[in-house]
């Protein structure tokens, strides 16, 4: 399976899991005895989604390793923003003017 299809599967799984969790929340908030079977089904679906995510994580170990290496090298080659000097203050606009009274 290529990387793009792995990401697609991950995104689909996350979207399905998100919807299932929303449904569980709605059912639980307005819980009535007759909704118990639906709630149980949704909780089981949520557990299946979490198991699938756990299985999918192995597909991304290589992606994570190469991405973290790329980030490290990018940080080495690109300096971050310079902190403001005392004269600039936090606004970064230069010396602050004295208040006129």
N, C-alpha and C positions, 0 to 999 in steps of 0.2 A: 504494500500500500504506500503510495507516495505521500509526501508531507502535506500537500494541499488537501487531499482527501482525509488525512488524519485530523487536520484542523477542522474540516467540515463536520466530521463525525463528532469531534469534541464540542463544537458550537451547537450542533443539533441536540446532543445529550444534555448540555447545560441549559438550553432553552426548554427542553422537555421537563427537566428536573425543576427549573424555576416555576413553570406553570403548575406542576404537580404540588410543589410546596405552597404556592398561592391558594390552590384548591383546598389543601389540607387546612390552611389558616382560615379560609372562609367557612368551611364545614365546621371546624372546631369552634369558631366564634358564635355561630348560630346553631350550635349542636342541639339536635332533637334525637330521641331514641331511634326513630325510623331511619336516621342517616348513619347509623353505626356501621352497616355493611359497606356503604360507599366510603366512609372514612377509613375503614380497614383496608379496602382495596387501594385507596390513594396512598396510605402509609406503606403498603407493600410495594407500590409503584415507586415511591420515593426511595425505599431501600434498594430496589433493583437499579435505579438510576445512580445511586451512590456507589454501588458495586461496579457498575459499568464505568464510572469515572475512575475508580480505583484501577480497573483493568487497563483503561486508556492511558493512564499516567506513564506506563512503561514505554509507550510509543514516543514519549516526549523527553526521555532522559538525554538522548543525543542532541535534540534541539536545544534543550536547556544548557548543556555543556558548551555547545558552539556559540550560543547567544551570550552566555556569561563571559566567554573568552573575547567575543567581539566588544562587549561593553567595557571590559577591562582595558582593551587596547584603545578604544575610543576615548576613555577618560584620560589615558596617558598622553594622547595626542591633542586633546582639546582642553585648554585651561578653563576653569570655572569662572564665574563673575568675581570681580574684585570687590572686597568689602568696602563700604564707604569710609572715607577718612573722617577725622574729627571735624574738619571744617565743613564737610558736606552734610553731616548729620544723617539721619535716617531717610530723609526725603531725597538725598542725592542731588540737590539743586545748588550746592555751593554754600557759602557762608550764610548763616541766618541773619536777617536784619534785626536790629534792636527795635523793640516795640516803641512806637511813638505815642506819647500820652497827651 
